[in-house]
């Protein structure tokens, strides 16, 4: 992954989220509601819900809060009216940015996302203007300290389950899959008792871009920070290669 650690980035984000649990709990709560609406309240028969629950636990959401969210969503299916929207645009220095949102007010969300880009010196583009620079992949991150297997053995398990590739970082393993094979690979790892730090279908840049201009870096950070603080924003993908702090 261009020589930089996805695991380190995850740890950085988690620390940031730990300081703002209200935001992440709101985001996950909406994901639970949509997952229940789409596939039912039993995680054993609803892979999407099972993944959201795993994400919730990774972010230290209490079990009773998770269960309450599931029960509420199951009892109020007709009242759940969130809609997914994706926005694409450019940050300073042409950095490509994709924003996934889940909202009950599209006008508010569109205005907020546009404002974030403008405040950081970027601009919203048309659908498809930057997404062609990314590949939609299943991405599974495993902490080396939590995995008792050697890289070759882990790769064999992953490839036999349908994974495309396994990459070794200094402190972690990254398994990439197609979107269709993601669930099967996750299940195979679970059956082998291999814990994961992160498992999600995500947008991975085909190439990363380094930015040296301090003003541009400041603008990019401003866009990302504003989006990160917005409860309607679920995921933000970009091809900026952040320098180590």
BAFILO-568677 format. One line per 10 residues: their letters; for each residue x, y, z of N, C-alpha, C. Coordinates in nm, 3 decimals. Layout:
<pts>
a) X/Y/Z/X/Y/Z/X/Y/Z ~ ...
</pts>
This chain:
<pts>
xxxxxxxxxx) 0.083/-0.120/0.000/0.000/0.000/0.000/0.087/0.125/0.000 ~ 0.169/0.137/-0.102/0.252/0.255/-0.119/0.342/0.280/0.002 ~ 0.374/0.173/0.074/0.469/0.187/0.183/0.414/0.248/0.310 ~ 0.284/0.272/0.320/0.231/0.329/0.443/0.130/0.233/0.506 ~ 0.116/0.243/0.635/0.038/0.145/0.710/-0.107/0.182/0.725 ~ -0.194/0.102/0.666/-0.338/0.121/0.684/-0.375/0.100/0.831 ~ -0.305/0.008/0.896/-0.334/-0.022/1.037/-0.306/0.100/1.124 ~ -0.195/0.167/1.099/-0.162/0.287/1.176/-0.269/0.393/1.158 ~ -0.321/0.403/1.036/-0.427/0.501/1.008/-0.554/0.465/1.083 ~ -0.585/0.335/1.090/-0.702/0.289/1.163/-0.689/0.324/1.311
xxxxxxxxxx) -0.568/0.298/1.366/-0.547/0.327/1.507/-0.562/0.477/1.534 ~ -0.510/0.558/1.441/-0.521/0.704/1.455/-0.667/0.747/1.453 ~ -0.744/0.690/1.360/-0.885/0.725/1.351/-0.961/0.680/1.474 ~ -0.925/0.562/1.525/-0.996/0.512/1.642/-0.971/0.602/1.762 ~ -0.846/0.646/1.777/-0.817/0.737/1.888/-0.897/0.865/1.874 ~ -0.910/0.912/1.753/-0.988/1.033/1.730/-1.135/1.008/1.761 ~ -1.183/0.891/1.719/-1.323/0.858/1.745/-1.350/0.840/1.894 ~ -1.251/0.786/1.966/-1.269/0.768/2.109/-1.293/0.901/2.178 ~ -1.242/1.008/2.120/-1.260/1.140/2.179/-1.393/1.202/2.138 ~ -1.465/1.135/2.050/-1.594/1.189/2.003/-1.691/1.075/1.981
xxxxxxxxxx) -1.718/1.000/2.088/-1.803/0.881/2.076/-1.945/0.916/2.032 ~ -1.991/1.036/2.069/-2.127/1.074/2.029/-2.144/1.069/1.878 ~ -2.043/1.115/1.806/-2.047/1.116/1.659/-2.047/0.974/1.603 ~ -1.952/0.893/1.647/-1.941/0.758/1.590/-2.059/0.672/1.629 ~ -2.113/0.691/1.750/-2.229/0.613/1.792/-2.351/0.651/1.708 ~ -2.364/0.778/1.673/-2.474/0.821/1.587/-2.463/0.757/1.449 ~ -2.342/0.759/1.395/-2.317/0.701/1.263/-2.350/0.552/1.263 ~ -2.299/0.480/1.364/-2.323/0.336/1.371/-2.470/0.306/1.396 ~ -2.535/0.388/1.477/-2.677/0.369/1.503/-2.759/0.374/1.375 ~ -2.725/0.465/1.286/-2.795/0.474/1.158/-2.767/0.350/1.073
xxxxxxxxxx) -2.642/0.304/1.076/-2.607/0.185/0.998/-2.682/0.063/1.049 ~ -2.698/0.053/1.181/-2.776/-0.056/1.238/-2.920/-0.050/1.189 ~ -2.978/0.070/1.192/-3.117/0.087/1.149/-3.138/0.043/1.005 ~ -3.047/0.083/0.917/-3.060/0.048/0.776/-3.036/-0.101/0.755 ~ -2.937/-0.158/0.826/-2.908/-0.300/0.812/-3.027/-0.385/0.856 ~ -3.092/-0.347/0.966/-3.209/-0.420/1.015/-3.324/-0.408/0.915 ~ -3.342/-0.288/0.862/-3.450/-0.267/0.765/-3.430/-0.353/0.641 ~ -3.305/-0.366/0.598/-3.276/-0.438/0.473/-3.272/-0.590/0.492 ~ -3.227/-0.637/0.611/-3.206/-0.781/0.624/-3.256/-0.847/0.750 ~ -3.328/-0.771/0.835/-3.380/-0.831/0.957/-3.289/-0.810/1.077
xxxxxxxxxx) -3.337/-0.847/1.194/-3.268/-0.816/1.319/-3.178/-0.926/1.372 ~ -3.167/-1.039/1.300/-3.083/-1.150/1.344/-2.948/-1.144/1.273 ~ -2.840/-1.108/1.343/-2.709/-1.098/1.277/-2.659/-1.230/1.219 ~ -2.711/-1.342/1.271/-2.669/-1.472/1.218/-2.717/-1.491/1.075 ~ -2.826/-1.423/1.040/-2.882/-1.433/0.905/-2.873/-1.301/0.829 ~ -2.801/-1.205/0.884/-2.790/-1.073/0.822/-2.643/-1.032/0.832 ~ -2.566/-1.064/0.728/-2.421/-1.038/0.731/-2.391/-0.890/0.748 ~ -2.469/-0.805/0.683/-2.444/-0.661/0.694/-2.460/-0.615/0.838 ~ -2.563/-0.664/0.906/-2.584/-0.628/1.046/-2.470/-0.682/1.132 ~ -2.426/-0.804/1.104/-2.315/-0.862/1.180/-2.189/-0.777/1.167
xxxxxxxxxx) -2.164/-0.724/1.048/-2.047/-0.639/1.026/-2.061/-0.506/1.100 ~ -2.181/-0.450/1.101/-2.202/-0.324/1.174/-2.184/-0.346/1.324 ~ -2.233/-0.459/1.374/-2.216/-0.491/1.517/-2.067/-0.504/1.550 ~ -1.991/-0.569/1.463/-1.846/-0.582/1.484/-1.780/-0.444/1.486 ~ -1.824/-0.358/1.397/-1.772/-0.221/1.393/-1.806/-0.146/1.521 ~ -1.929/-0.166/1.569/-1.973/-0.101/1.693/-1.887/-0.144/1.811 ~ -1.861/-0.274/1.820/-1.781/-0.326/1.932/-1.637/-0.277/1.922 ~ -1.585/-0.266/1.800/-1.449/-0.215/1.782/-1.436/-0.071/1.828 ~ -1.548/0.001/1.825/-1.550/0.140/1.869/-1.604/0.155/2.011 ~ -1.602/0.042/2.084/-1.639/0.042/2.226/-1.783/0.084/2.253
xxxxxxxxxx) -1.872/0.056/2.160/-2.014/0.082/2.186/-2.066/-0.027/2.279 ~ -2.130/0.009/2.390/-2.180/-0.091/2.486/-2.280/-0.187/2.421 ~ -2.278/-0.312/2.466/-2.367/-0.414/2.411/-2.514/-0.375/2.426 ~ -2.549/-0.315/2.541/-2.690/-0.281/2.560/-2.733/-0.170/2.465 ~ -2.640/-0.082/2.428/-2.671/0.023/2.330/-2.693/-0.039/2.192 ~ -2.609/-0.137/2.158/-2.624/-0.207/2.030/-2.759/-0.278/2.024 ~ -2.790/-0.353/2.129/-2.916/-0.429/2.132/-3.037/-0.337/2.130 ~ -3.027/-0.224/2.200/-3.135/-0.127/2.199/-3.159/-0.073/2.059 ~ -3.048/-0.046/1.988/-3.059/0.005/1.852/-3.123/-0.094/1.758 ~ -3.089/-0.222/1.774/-3.147/-0.327/1.690/-3.297/-0.340/1.717
xxxxxxxxxx) -3.333/-0.345/1.846/-3.474/-0.359/1.882/-3.556/-0.239/1.836 ~ -3.498/-0.121/1.851/-3.569/0.000/1.807/-3.592/-0.003/1.657 ~ -3.488/-0.042/1.583/-3.500/-0.048/1.437/-3.601/-0.154/1.395 ~ -3.599/-0.269/1.465/-3.692/-0.378/1.431/-3.836/-0.338/1.460 ~ -3.857/-0.257/1.561/-3.993/-0.217/1.599/-4.045/-0.096/1.526 ~ -3.953/-0.027/1.455/-3.994/0.096/1.386/-3.948/0.095/1.241 ~ -3.964/-0.020/1.175/-3.915/-0.031/1.038/-3.975/0.075/0.946 ~ -4.100/0.103/0.966/-4.165/0.201/0.880/-4.115/0.342/0.902 ~ -4.057/0.366/1.022/-4.012/0.501/1.055/-3.869/0.528/1.011 ~ -3.797/0.422/0.972/-3.659/0.440/0.928/-3.659/0.493/0.786
xxxxxxxxxx) -3.610/0.613/0.768/-3.617/0.675/0.635/-3.485/0.741/0.599 ~ -3.375/0.669/0.622/-3.245/0.721/0.583/-3.215/0.684/0.439 ~ -3.144/0.772/0.371/-3.108/0.747/0.231/-2.958/0.765/0.212 ~ -2.900/0.674/0.133/-2.758/0.685/0.101/-2.739/0.780/-0.017 ~ -2.637/0.863/-0.008/-2.596/0.948/-0.119/-2.444/0.954/-0.123 ~ -2.389/0.964/-0.242/-2.245/0.975/-0.258/-2.211/1.102/-0.334 ~ -2.111/1.173/-0.284/-2.064/1.295/-0.348/-1.918/1.276/-0.386 ~ -1.879/1.334/-0.498/-1.742/1.325/-0.544/-1.689/1.465/-0.573 ~ -1.561/1.484/-0.547/-1.505/1.616/-0.573/-1.354/1.617/-0.559 ~ -1.300/1.737/-0.561/-1.155/1.756/-0.557/-1.118/1.847/-0.440
xxxxxxxxxx) -1.010/1.810/-0.372/-0.950/1.897/-0.274/-0.837/1.974/-0.338 ~ -0.766/2.054/-0.262/-0.649/2.125/-0.315/-0.549/2.028/-0.378 ~ -0.477/2.075/-0.477/-0.377/1.995/-0.550/-0.441/1.878/-0.624 ~ -0.571/1.886/-0.650/-0.639/1.783/-0.728/-0.663/1.653/-0.655 ~ -0.653/1.654/-0.522/-0.678/1.532/-0.444/-0.823/1.486/-0.465 ~ -0.840/1.360/-0.497/-0.974/1.304/-0.522/-1.039/1.264/-0.390 ~ -1.165/1.304/-0.373/-1.237/1.276/-0.249/-1.376/1.222/-0.281 ~ -1.413/1.113/-0.215/-1.547/1.055/-0.227/-1.611/1.056/-0.088 ~ -1.736/1.101/-0.080/-1.805/1.112/0.048/-1.934/1.031/0.044 ~ -1.943/0.929/0.130/-2.066/0.851/0.146/-2.147/0.910/0.261
xxxxxxxxxx) -2.276/0.935/0.238/-2.361/0.989/0.343/-2.484/0.902/0.364 ~ -2.540/0.911/0.482/-2.664/0.842/0.517/-2.747/0.943/0.594 ~ -2.858/0.988/0.536/-2.925/1.104/0.591/-3.077/1.095/0.580 ~ -3.145/1.168/0.668/-3.290/1.183/0.658/-3.327/1.319/0.602 ~ -3.225/1.396/0.559/-3.249/1.529/0.501/-3.142/1.555/0.395 ~ -3.173/1.520/0.271/-3.074/1.530/0.164/-3.030/1.673/0.137 ~ -3.122/1.769/0.149/-3.086/1.909/0.123/-2.982/1.958/0.223 ~ -3.004/1.925/0.351/-2.908/1.966/0.454/-2.772/1.904/0.429 ~ -2.772/1.775/0.399/-2.646/1.703/0.380/-2.570/1.755/0.260 ~ -2.639/1.777/0.149/-2.574/1.827/0.028/-2.510/1.964/0.053
xxxxxxxxxx) -2.581/2.050/0.126/-2.528/2.184/0.156/-2.405/2.174/0.246 ~ -2.409/2.084/0.345/-2.297/2.070/0.437/-2.173/2.014/0.368 ~ -2.193/1.915/0.281/-2.079/1.857/0.209/-2.017/1.960/0.116 ~ -2.102/2.032/0.044/-2.052/2.136/-0.047/-1.973/2.242/0.030 ~ -2.026/2.280/0.146/-1.960/2.382/0.228/-1.823/2.334/0.276 ~ -1.812/2.205/0.310/-1.684/2.150/0.355/-1.578/2.163/0.246 ~ -1.616/2.130/0.123/-1.522/2.140/0.012/-1.480/2.285/-0.010 ~ -1.576/2.375/-0.010/-1.548/2.516/-0.036/-1.455/2.573/0.071 ~ -1.483/2.542/0.198/-1.403/2.597/0.308/-1.258/2.549/0.303 ~ -1.236/2.434/0.242/-1.099/2.383/0.231/-1.034/2.413/0.098
xxxxxxxxxx) -1.101/2.492/0.015/-1.044/2.527/-0.114/-1.061/2.421/-0.220 ~ -1.163/2.334/-0.202/-1.191/2.231/-0.301/-1.320/2.258/-0.373 ~ -1.369/2.158/-0.446/-1.494/2.177/-0.520/-1.564/2.043/-0.542 ~ -1.696/2.047/-0.536/-1.777/1.928/-0.567/-1.780/1.909/-0.718 ~ -1.771/1.784/-0.761/-1.779/1.754/-0.903/-1.902/1.672/-0.935 ~ -1.910/1.621/-1.055/-2.023/1.539/-1.097/-1.999/1.393/-1.057 ~ -2.108/1.315/-1.056/-2.096/1.173/-1.025/-2.000/1.106/-1.123 ~ -1.904/1.034/-1.070/-1.809/0.963/-1.155/-1.682/1.040/-1.185 ~ -1.673/1.165/-1.138/-1.557/1.247/-1.174/-1.427/1.198/-1.111 ~ -1.436/1.130/-0.996/-1.313/1.077/-0.933/-1.322/0.929/-0.899
xxxxxxxxxx) -1.441/0.872/-0.899/-1.456/0.733/-0.855/-1.382/0.635/-0.946 ~ -1.356/0.674/-1.070/-1.282/0.586/-1.161/-1.137/0.568/-1.116 ~ -1.092/0.654/-1.022/-0.956/0.644/-0.970/-0.946/0.546/-0.853 ~ -1.060/0.487/-0.815/-1.064/0.397/-0.700/-1.118/0.261/-0.744 ~ -1.084/0.158/-0.668/-1.139/0.025/-0.688/-1.221/-0.012/-0.565 ~ -1.342/-0.066/-0.588/-1.425/-0.110/-0.476/-1.381/-0.250/-0.436 ~ -1.331/-0.262/-0.315/-1.273/-0.387/-0.269/-1.315/-0.417/-0.126 ~ -1.318/-0.546/-0.095/-1.326/-0.585/0.044/-1.186/-0.574/0.102 ~ -1.176/-0.513/0.219/-1.045/-0.492/0.281/-1.050/-0.539/0.426 ~ -0.963/-0.631/0.461/-0.959/-0.688/0.595/-0.821/-0.664/0.654
xxxxxxxxxx) -0.816/-0.601/0.771/-0.690/-0.571/0.837/-0.675/-0.659/0.961 ~ -0.558/-0.722/0.973/-0.530/-0.811/1.086/-0.404/-0.762/1.157 ~ -0.414/-0.745/1.288/-0.300/-0.705/1.370/-0.206/-0.824/1.385 ~ -0.080/-0.807/1.350/0.017/-0.917/1.360/0.026/-0.972/1.503 ~ 0.016/-0.884/1.600/0.028/-0.927/1.739/-0.088/-1.017/1.781 ~ -0.200/-1.007/1.711/-0.319/-1.086/1.745/-0.331/-1.212/1.659 ~ -0.239/-1.230/1.565/-0.246/-1.343/1.472/-0.129/-1.437/1.495 ~ -0.159/-1.565/1.518/-0.055/-1.663/1.547/-0.001/-1.731/1.421 ~ -0.053/-1.694/1.306/-0.013/-1.760/1.181/0.098/-1.685/1.110 ~ 0.177/-1.758/1.036/0.275/-1.697/0.948/0.203/-1.642/0.824
xxxxxxxxxx) 0.269/-1.551/0.755/0.207/-1.487/0.639/0.162/-1.589/0.534 ~ 0.245/-1.691/0.507/0.213/-1.789/0.404/0.088/-1.870/0.441 ~ 0.077/-1.906/0.570/-0.039/-1.983/0.614/-0.166/-1.899/0.608 ~ -0.155/-1.774/0.650/-0.270/-1.684/0.644/-0.313/-1.660/0.499 ~ -0.214/-1.645/0.413/-0.244/-1.624/0.272/-0.318/-1.744/0.213 ~ -0.277/-1.863/0.250/-0.340/-1.983/0.199/-0.488/-1.988/0.238 ~ -0.517/-1.958/0.364/-0.656/-1.957/0.412/-0.737/-1.854/0.335 ~ -0.679/-1.736/0.320/-0.751/-1.626/0.254/-0.775/-1.656/0.106 ~ -0.673/-1.704/0.037/-0.686/-1.730/-0.106/-0.785/-1.844/-0.133 ~ -0.781/-1.946/-0.050/-0.873/-2.058/-0.068/-1.019/-2.014/-0.048
xxxxxxxxxx) -1.038/-1.911/0.034/-1.174/-1.860/0.058/-1.219/-1.762/-0.049 ~ -1.125/-1.723/-0.138/-1.163/-1.634/-0.248/-1.097/-1.498/-0.249 ~ -1.000/-1.474/-0.158/-0.933/-1.344/-0.154/-0.849/-1.322/-0.280 ~ -0.828/-1.196/-0.314/-0.746/-1.162/-0.430/-0.598/-1.152/-0.394 ~ -0.569/-1.103/-0.274/-0.430/-1.076/-0.241/-0.414/-1.059/-0.090 ~ -0.292/-1.080/-0.042/-0.256/-1.049/0.097/-0.127/-0.971/0.093 ~ -0.126/-0.857/0.160/-0.007/-0.774/0.168/0.037/-0.763/0.313 ~ 0.168/-0.771/0.334/0.223/-0.766/0.470/0.283/-0.629/0.497 ~ 0.238/-0.567/0.606/0.295/-0.442/0.653/0.382/-0.472/0.774 ~ 0.443/-0.371/0.829/0.531/-0.390/0.944/0.455/-0.443/1.064
xxxxxxxxxx) 0.331/-0.395/1.083/0.255/-0.431/1.203/0.123/-0.500/1.174 ~ 0.095/-0.528/1.047/-0.036/-0.582/1.013/-0.034/-0.658/0.882 ~ -0.142/-0.733/0.857/-0.167/-0.795/0.727/-0.291/-0.728/0.668 ~ -0.289/-0.709/0.537/-0.405/-0.654/0.467/-0.450/-0.756/0.362 ~ -0.574/-0.799/0.374/-0.632/-0.893/0.277/-0.730/-0.816/0.190 ~ -0.716/-0.831/0.059/-0.807/-0.767/-0.036/-0.891/-0.873/-0.106 ~ -1.019/-0.841/-0.123/-1.111/-0.932/-0.190/-1.197/-0.853/-0.288 ~ -1.266/-0.926/-0.375/-1.370/-0.861/-0.454/-1.488/-0.836/-0.361 ~ -1.578/-0.750/-0.403/-1.696/-0.722/-0.322/-1.778/-0.849/-0.302 ~ -1.786/-0.933/-0.405/-1.868/-1.054/-0.399/-1.809/-1.159/-0.305
xxxxxxxxxx) -1.676/-1.165/-0.293/-1.611/-1.268/-0.211/-1.583/-1.223/-0.068 ~ -1.613/-1.100/-0.037/-1.580/-1.043/0.093/-1.641/-1.123/0.209 ~ -1.769/-1.154/0.199/-1.837/-1.225/0.308/-1.776/-1.363/0.331 ~ -1.745/-1.435/0.224/-1.689/-1.570/0.237/-1.552/-1.567/0.303 ~ -1.470/-1.470/0.268/-1.337/-1.459/0.328/-1.348/-1.423/0.476 ~ -1.436/-1.331/0.510/-1.458/-1.296/0.651/-1.501/-1.419/0.732 ~ -1.589/-1.498/0.674/-1.638/-1.617/0.743/-1.526/-1.719/0.762 ~ -1.442/-1.735/0.662/-1.331/-1.831/0.671/-1.234/-1.790/0.783 ~ -1.205/-1.661/0.793/-1.117/-1.612/0.899/-1.180/-1.633/1.036 ~ -1.310/-1.609/1.044/-1.382/-1.628/1.171/-1.375/-1.773/1.215
xxxxxxxxxx) -1.394/-1.865/1.120/-1.391/-2.007/1.153/-1.253/-2.053/1.199 ~ -1.150/-1.984/1.153/-1.013/-2.017/1.194/-0.974/-1.945/1.323 ~ -1.067/-1.862/1.376/-1.038/-1.790/1.500/-0.940/-1.676/1.483 ~ -0.935/-1.618/1.364/-0.840/-1.509/1.336/-0.911/-1.375/1.357 ~ -0.871/-1.298/1.457/-0.937/-1.170/1.484/-0.899/-1.063/1.382 ~ -0.991/-0.975/1.351/-0.964/-0.867/1.256/-0.977/-0.731/1.326 ~ -0.894/-0.637/1.284/-0.902/-0.500/1.333/-1.011/-0.424/1.259 ~ -1.022/-0.453/1.130/-1.118/-0.384/1.045/-1.156/-0.477/0.930 ~ -1.283/-0.477/0.894/-1.330/-0.556/0.780/-1.443/-0.479/0.715 ~ -1.422/-0.434/0.594/-1.523/-0.352/0.528/-1.504/-0.354/0.377
xxxxxxxxxx) -1.613/-0.327/0.306/-1.604/-0.302/0.163/-1.577/-0.154/0.148 ~ -1.469/-0.120/0.082/-1.422/0.018/0.080/-1.377/0.057/-0.062 ~ -1.342/0.182/-0.076/-1.290/0.234/-0.203/-1.140/0.257/-0.185 ~ -1.060/0.183/-0.260/-0.915/0.191/-0.246/-0.856/0.265/-0.367 ~ -0.779/0.370/-0.342/-0.719/0.446/-0.453/-0.626/0.359/-0.537 ~ -0.631/0.377/-0.667/-0.538/0.305/-0.754/-0.397/0.360/-0.740 ~ -0.388/0.490/-0.707/-0.260/0.555/-0.682/-0.278/0.660/-0.573 ~ -0.176/0.676/-0.489/-0.179/0.779/-0.385/-0.099/0.900/-0.432 ~ -0.141/1.017/-0.385/-0.078/1.143/-0.425/-0.018/1.212/-0.303 ~ 0.110/1.246/-0.312/0.175/1.322/-0.205/0.159/1.472/-0.233
xxxxxxxxxx) 0.136/1.548/-0.129/0.121/1.693/-0.141/0.222/1.759/-0.049 ~ 0.304/1.848/-0.103/0.407/1.914/-0.023/0.372/2.058/0.009 ~ 0.283/2.119/-0.067/0.245/2.258/-0.041/0.167/2.269/0.090 ~ 0.218/2.348/0.184/0.159/2.355/0.317/0.016/2.409/0.314 ~ -0.009/2.506/0.229/-0.144/2.563/0.219/-0.242/2.458/0.167 ~ -0.199/2.379/0.069/-0.285/2.274/0.015/-0.312/2.167/0.121 ~ -0.209/2.128/0.194/-0.226/2.027/0.300/-0.325/2.078/0.405 ~ -0.313/2.204/0.441/-0.404/2.263/0.540/-0.547/2.259/0.489 ~ -0.566/2.289/0.360/-0.699/2.285/0.301/-0.758/2.145/0.297 ~ -0.675/2.048/0.262/-0.722/1.908/0.259/-0.765/1.865/0.399
xxxxxxxxxx) -0.682/1.894/0.497/-0.715/1.857/0.635/-0.846/1.924/0.679 ~ -0.866/2.048/0.639/-0.988/2.119/0.678/-1.111/2.050/0.620 ~ -1.105/2.013/0.493/-1.217/1.942/0.430/-1.246/1.812/0.505 ~ -1.142/1.733/0.528/-1.159/1.603/0.592/-1.209/1.617/0.735 ~ -1.160/1.717/0.807/-1.203/1.737/0.945/-1.350/1.777/0.954 ~ -1.392/1.866/0.865/-1.532/1.910/0.865/-1.624/1.793/0.831 ~ -1.585/1.714/0.732/-1.665/1.598/0.694/-1.670/1.496/0.807 ~ -1.557/1.479/0.876/-1.549/1.381/0.984/-1.642/1.419/1.100 ~ -1.666/1.548/1.117/-1.751/1.595/1.227/-1.900/1.595/1.193 ~ -1.934/1.565/1.068/-2.073/1.569/1.023/-2.140/1.434/1.047
xxxxxxxxxx) -2.247/1.434/1.126/-2.316/1.308/1.159/-2.374/1.238/1.036 ~ -2.401/1.312/0.930/-2.459/1.252/0.810/-2.355/1.179/0.725 ~ -2.229/1.205/0.751/-2.121/1.145/0.671/-2.082/1.010/0.730 ~ -2.091/0.906/0.649/-2.057/0.770/0.692/-1.911/0.736/0.662 ~ -1.867/0.765/0.542/-1.730/0.731/0.501/-1.674/0.840/0.410 ~ -1.545/0.861/0.421/-1.475/0.952/0.331/-1.354/0.879/0.275 ~ -1.342/0.876/0.144/-1.229/0.811/0.078/-1.150/0.917/0.001 ~ -1.018/0.906/0.003/-0.937/1.002/-0.072/-0.806/0.936/-0.113 ~ -0.735/0.998/-0.205/-0.609/0.941/-0.253/-0.489/1.022/-0.208 ~ -0.508/1.098/-0.099/-0.397/1.174/-0.043/-0.312/1.084/0.045
xxxxx) -0.183/1.080/0.020/-0.092/1.004/0.103/-0.042/1.094/0.215 ~ -0.101/1.076/0.332/-0.069/1.161/0.446/0.071/1.130/0.497 ~ 0.144/1.236/0.529/0.278/1.220/0.586/0.264/1.175/0.730 ~ 0.360/1.096/0.777/0.359/1.051/0.917/0.377/1.171/1.008 ~ 0.296/1.173/1.116/0.308/1.283/1.212/0.435/1.267/1.297
</pts>
